[in-house]
Amino acid sequence: MVVDVPPSPTPSSFSHRSYGSSVPPSPAAQRMLQAYRAKYTIMNMVDKLRSSKPEDRIAGASQIEKLAADGEEIQGLFMEARAVELLVAMLQRGLQEAEVAVKAIINMVCRNHECKEAVRGAGGVPHLITLTNVPPQQPITRWAVWAVGAVASNNPENQ
């Protein structure tokens, strides 16, 4: 016996099964769906930072680096998920993890005072300064200098 299962609704169209018509979702419903997807995606990224596997942490920080550049709303969701503390912890786990974490921190603090405060609150400033003393041929040195500048920019408490 074959059972015909109707397709699940998509963001572009929502089927009213009782009437059989195709009605697009309201703008509010679309925003709610986008917010849910963003929060779910962010939680998956932050969960990777909690992994015991370095490759998972690196993948999560790399994804955060890319997404955090999208602005304050996304940065705020990362703050709620406590990503900053986990990224600061990665600064102490070797140069490979630290480099990816530094890049993510740079994008997190870009034009976001609350993220700068969170990096300081998590003890990130001394770790970033320590990473500026790595031999200059290491790429992390350049990224760490940039991160220190970004965290201190327009933030006297971090200077």
Disulfide bonds with the S-S distance in Angstrom:
none
